[in-house]
Amino acid sequence: MSVILDALGNVSNLTLALLVLSLLIALFYEMINGFHDTANAVSMIIYTNSLKPGHSVIMAGIMNFFGVMLGGIGVAYAIVHLLPLDIIVASNQDTTLVMIYSLLISAVIWNFGTWYFGIPVSSSHSLIGSLIGVSVAFSLMHGFDFSQSVNWSAVYKVLIALALSPLVGFGLAYLMMKGARKFFDNPKYYKSPEDEIKRKRPNFWMRMGIIATGAGVSFAHGSNDGQKGMGLIMIILIGILPSYYALNMDSHEYKIKQTHDSAANLANFYAENNTTLNQLVSEKHLISALKVKNTIAECNVNQVYETTALVATKLEGIKSYSELSPQDRWSVHTAVLCTDNFFGQVEKIIDKDKSDYIATQRKTLVSASEYVPYWVMIAVALAIGVGTMIGYKRIVLTIGEKIGSRPINYMQGTVSQAISMITILLANFAHAPVSTTHIVSSSVAGSMVAEPDGGVQKGMIKTILLSWVFTLPVTGIMSAAIYYCLSFIAK
């Protein structure tokens, strides 16, 4: 507690107020995420009258909560690592605040606007576009190359996941719907709510299937999209209070000892395999994703041993990270990221037995800097749940009636939700941020196309595709423009 008080004591009252406000905006962003994405999880349940809307959103909120709490933090740090935080922290605090507010405002405006018009767009795209835009604007105004302003290798991985996941959802839903028609011929399974007099509920098995898969989508959504909010909040906390949030200050003594031992083991591994690693570096052109100007920070591929050994030296004999000076905490944070980045590349191209050893050591090493406080997890889970309860109605109608050429039937709802749940959970295991909106919409479209008399409404599909295509560049340009304006105001 004394350490966080010291950290807060080193910032002005204005900065502290802006920190609190930025956290509130980030949570509001997660509420809008609920408007967009969690509504997808309950849309089939509500549209098919399987549960009352109030009961549906309560269930979705609970499942989202558990998804956030149990989903891990791999996706969260895929978001954090999109930005070179060493640049942010080395800049003055006004610049840090301007960057944070620019990306928050851009993401919120786009998400809220598209929700208002009932267009299911990707919260992930808006966040990533805003991150890229503000980083590029920063580099232009402060003399950095584009290659240094953004962790482009991480961006490419995220964009690939965002691009492929809807295709997977569409294809699997198409195949599963074809299989359902072949093996389940009960006509009651293929009725739409409009086919039923006074919108009766589906039969028992269809109702249970729709509710169960909807709950699964809610859980999967929390396990993936909730982590994006956690990653956003960690960017804010690390950027404004690096002396406290650079390392997990609540780490037990034995966890610190494990991190120390992993750093020492990797340093020894590098020394013992120096010739092989140098050859791999020259042949494979390994680089550090965090390499920037020497005046700020340097993750030099030729100084891996020194960087890794620094972590072991700094952590030697300490029982709490609070024993380190604020400067040492940040140097350890950066050294851990540099070490993990290098050995992560080595792990992919070295012998299998050595690769397994490196993977084990890396997992322990990064626990020092890759963490999310429980209060952040709980706040994000509650924000998504509240967002669902407030804004689900606009997206429900779009999913139920405006994607297909005819209203969705019960089997299509079950299939699209089941495939969405599976696709999102697989992405979560791969630590890949994906869009629940993209996956659910694509799965619905796949189930529609699979039907003999089915199809999609070209106008709505065109609107959704255009919104997907334009989200990244629009939010990127918007966040860059906001950063440019706020920078002059802050001077």
PyMOL commands that set and color helices and strands:
alter all, ss='L'
color gray80, all
select helices_A, chain A and resi 2-9+13-47+53-70+74-80+85-90+93-116+123-142+146-149+152-183+187-190+193-195+197-199+204-240+242-245+253-272+274-284+301-315+321-323+326-347+352-368+374-402+410-429+436-449+458-490
alter helices_A, ss='H'
color red, helices_A
deselect
rebuild
show_as cartoon
